[in-house]
């Protein structure tokens, strides 16, 4: 079962907008060295919505070869259409995905029966576990805990959910109860880990934050796993200003890339439109928070 800190891997670009595969190699190694328990690919923080199909395939093949089974790869494969989502999911599985993270259709928003049909179609086509991404702030699609629990019971390969429906911790608690003790169903949190401690205490077994302060998230997670809740809160509180800054709508990806650039992991903080780039004031604010965070880590 998936468990732990699975950072969403940002996609490094050259200044001309092309994918920087050398920086991608360094980033993957960096995240594993930072203690990541697994990696998330092509999610919102990866700018997956800007990537071409051939870029996704090349990136996944390259990452899978480099990781070589050291950690699981959870690959985003949702789409606005069911047939397209099935095709993306099968391709991701064949190229090395350990599990799939699947958004519901978000253009023509299906009802409960439509969501069950969509995820059942994907499940029938693949052999790897499927994570239902419950992200209504992004999709406008509501998935109640009872529906998620039904998917867990009735759809063979739906084995986890990423709950990003605020307030996340209460929903995770309700879902945990609705699962009625199904210990093999993994509940993850998202939204950059802003409530990761509360989520953990309600039954979450993982978190998918951005990829710029992975070691900090791993440190907090390890404290929680050891029952060191006071230490977890101290580490989280020190990181909170930076986590909070990166939760600004549309600016988190740029901030994470600038932090990775400052560490020498990637060569450019370039983002692809419509992703927003930090302006001069934002960069100044980010630098202050990054230094405060680094001082605490040191």
C-alpha positions in Angstrom: 0.0 0.0 0.0 1.2 3.5 -0.8 2.4 5.4 2.3 4.5 8.4 3.1 5.6 11.6 1.3 5.1 11.5 -2.5 6.2 14.9 -3.9 4.6 16.0 -7.1 7.6 16.4 -9.5 7.7 19.8 -11.1 8.5 19.8 -14.9 11.8 21.7 -15.5 11.8 23.8 -18.7 14.5 25.5 -20.7 14.1 29.2 -21.1 12.7 28.5 -24.6 9.9 26.4 -23.1 11.2 23.0 -24.0 11.4 20.2 -21.4 14.8 20.2 -19.6 15.5 16.5 -19.3 18.9 16.9 -17.7 17.4 19.0 -14.9 14.6 16.4 -14.6 17.2 13.7 -14.0 18.8 15.8 -11.2 15.5 16.6 -9.7 14.4 12.9 -9.5 17.7 12.0 -7.8 17.4 14.9 -5.5 13.9 14.0 -4.3 15.0 10.4 -3.6 18.0 11.6 -1.7 15.7 13.9 0.3 13.8 10.8 1.5 10.8 10.8 -0.8 8.8 7.5 -0.3 7.5 7.8 -3.9 7.0 10.3 -6.7 3.9 11.9 -8.2 4.0 12.8 -11.9 2.0 15.1 -14.2 -0.2 16.5 -11.5 -1.2 20.2 -11.1 2.2 21.1 -9.5 3.9 19.3 -12.5 2.1 21.6 -15.0 0.8 18.4 -16.4 -2.0 20.4 -18.1 0.6 22.1 -20.3 2.5 18.9 -21.5 2.1 17.3 -24.9 1.4 13.6 -25.1 4.9 12.8 -26.5 6.5 14.8 -23.7 4.6 12.9 -21.0 5.6 9.6 -22.6 9.2 10.5 -22.9 9.4 11.9 -19.3 7.7 8.8 -17.8 10.0 6.4 -19.6 13.1 8.4 -18.6 12.0 8.7 -14.9 11.0 5.0 -14.7 14.3 4.0 -16.1 16.2 6.2 -13.7 14.2 5.3 -10.6 14.5 1.6 -11.5 12.0 0.5 -8.8 13.6 2.4 -5.9 10.3 4.2 -5.2 6.8 3.9 -6.6 5.6 6.3 -9.3 2.1 7.6 -9.1 1.1 9.0 -12.5 -1.8 11.4 -13.2 -3.9 10.0 -16.1 -7.3 11.7 -15.8 -9.0 13.4 -18.8 -12.1 15.2 -19.8 -13.3 12.1 -21.7 -13.6 8.5 -20.5 -12.0 6.8 -23.5 -9.1 9.3 -23.4 -8.6 8.7 -19.7 -8.6 4.9 -20.3 -5.9 5.3 -23.1 -3.7 7.6 -20.9 -4.0 5.2 -18.0 -3.0 2.1 -20.1 -0.1 4.0 -21.6 1.1 5.1 -18.1 0.9 1.6 -16.9 2.9 0.3 -19.8 5.6 3.0 -19.4 6.2 2.3 -15.8 3.5 3.7 -13.5 3.2 1.9 -10.2 -0.2 3.5 -9.6 -2.5 6.0 -11.3 -3.9 9.3 -9.9 -7.1 10.1 -11.8 -9.1 13.3 -11.8 -12.7 13.0 -12.7 -14.0 14.5 -16.0 -14.2 18.3 -15.3 -15.6 19.8 -18.5 -18.9 18.0 -18.7 -19.3 17.1 -15.0 -20.8 13.7 -14.5 -23.2 12.7 -11.7 -22.5 9.9 -9.3 -23.4 7.2 -11.8 -21.3 8.8 -14.4 -18.3 8.9 -12.0 -18.7 5.2 -11.2 -18.8 4.4 -14.9 -15.7 6.5 -15.6 -13.6 4.9 -12.8 -14.9 1.4 -13.6 -13.8 1.8 -17.2 -10.3 2.7 -16.2 -10.2 -0.1 -13.6 -11.2 -2.7 -16.2 -8.4 -1.6 -18.5 -5.4 -1.6 -16.1 -3.7 -3.8 -13.6 -2.2 -1.2 -11.3 -3.9 0.6 -8.3 -6.1 3.6 -9.1 -6.1 6.7 -6.8 -9.2 8.8 -7.1 -8.2 12.5 -7.0 -10.9 14.4 -5.1 -10.1 18.0 -6.0 -13.3 20.0 -6.3 -11.5 23.4 -6.1 -9.9 22.5 -9.4 -12.5 20.4 -11.1 -15.8 21.6 -9.8 -16.8 17.9 -9.3 -18.0 17.0 -5.8 -17.3 13.4 -4.7 -18.9 12.7 -1.2 -17.1 10.4 1.1 -19.9 7.8 0.7 -19.3 7.8 -3.1 -15.5 7.3 -2.6 -16.2 4.5 -0.2 -18.5 2.8 -2.7 -15.8 3.1 -5.4 -13.4 1.4 -2.9 -15.9 -1.5 -2.4 -17.2 -1.9 -5.9 -14.4 -1.0 -8.3 -11.5 -3.6 -8.3 -8.5 -1.3 -8.8 -9.6 1.8 -6.9 -7.3 1.3 -3.9 -6.7 4.9 -2.8 -8.0 8.5 -2.8 -6.3 11.8 -2.6 -8.6 14.1 -0.7 -8.3 17.8 -1.6 -11.8 18.9 -0.7 -11.6 21.4 2.1 -11.9 21.0 5.0 -9.7 18.0 4.2 -9.1 16.5 7.7 -12.8 16.1 8.5 -13.6 14.5 5.2 -10.7 12.1 5.6 -12.2 11.1 9.0 -15.6 10.6 7.5 -14.1 8.5 4.6 -12.1 6.4 7.1 -15.3 5.6 8.9 -17.2 4.9 5.7 -14.5 2.4 4.6 -15.5 0.4 7.7 -12.0 -0.8 8.6 -10.7 -1.5 5.1 -7.0 -1.2 6.0 -5.8 -1.7 2.5 -7.3 1.5 1.1 -4.8 4.4 1.1 -6.0 7.9 1.9 -3.6 10.8 0.8 -3.8 14.5 1.5 -2.8 17.2 -0.9 -3.0 21.0 -1.1 0.7 21.3 -0.3 0.3 19.6 3.1 -1.2 22.6 4.8 -3.2 20.2 7.1 -1.0 17.2 6.9 -0.8 16.6 10.7 -4.6 16.8 11.2 -5.0 14.6 8.1 -2.6 12.0 9.6 -4.5 12.0 12.9 -7.8 11.4 11.1 -6.4 8.4 9.2 -4.4 9.6 6.2 -1.4 7.5 5.2 0.3 9.8 2.8 0.8 13.3 1.5 1.5 14.7 -2.0 3.1 18.2 -1.6 5.2 20.1 -4.1 8.8 19.1 -4.6 10.9 21.9 -3.2 11.1 21.2 0.5 10.7 17.4 0.4 13.2 16.8 3.3 11.0 19.0 5.6 7.9 17.0 4.8 9.7 13.8 5.3 11.0 15.0 8.7 7.5 15.9 9.8 6.1 12.6 8.5 8.8 10.6 10.3 8.0 12.4 13.6 4.3 11.5 13.1 5.2 7.8 12.4 7.2 7.7 15.6 4.4 9.3 17.6 6.5 12.5 18.2 3.6 14.9 17.7 5.1 17.9 19.5 8.3 17.6 17.3 6.1 17.3 14.2 4.3 20.5 15.1 7.5 22.3 15.7 8.9 21.3 12.3 5.6 22.1 10.6 5.3 25.5 12.2 8.7 26.5 11.1 7.9 25.5 7.5 4.3 27.0 7.5 5.2 30.5 6.2 6.7 28.9 3.1 3.9 26.4 2.7 1.4 29.3 3.1 3.1 31.4 0.4 3.1 28.5 -2.1 -0.7 28.1 -1.6 -1.4 31.3 -3.3 -3.6 30.3 -6.3 -1.5 30.1 -9.5 1.8 31.0 -7.9 2.9 27.8 -6.1 4.6 26.2 -9.1 6.7 29.2 -9.8 7.7 29.5 -6.2 8.7 25.8 -6.0 10.8 26.1 -9.2 12.6 29.2 -7.9 13.4 27.4 -4.7 14.8 24.4 -6.7 16.7 26.8 -8.9 18.3 28.5 -5.8 19.4 25.0 -4.7 21.0 24.3 -8.0 18.7 21.4 -8.8 17.2 22.8 -11.9 18.6 25.3 -14.5 15.6 27.6 -14.9 12.4 28.5 -13.1 10.5 28.9 -16.4 6.8 28.0 -16.4 4.5 27.4 -19.3 1.4 29.6 -19.8 -1.2 29.7 -18.3 0.9 29.0 -15.2 1.8 32.3 -13.6 5.3 33.4 -12.8 6.3 35.3 -9.7 6.9 39.0 -10.2 9.7 41.1 -8.6 7.8 41.6 -5.4 6.9 38.0 -5.1 10.5 36.9 -5.7 11.6 39.2 -2.9 9.0 37.8 -0.5 9.9 34.2 -1.5 13.6 34.8 -0.9 12.9 36.1 2.6 10.8 33.0 3.5 13.3 30.6 1.9 16.1 32.0 4.0 14.0 31.7 7.1 13.3 28.1 6.3 16.9 27.3 5.5 18.0 28.9 8.8 15.6 26.6 10.7 16.7 23.5 8.7 20.4 24.3 9.4 
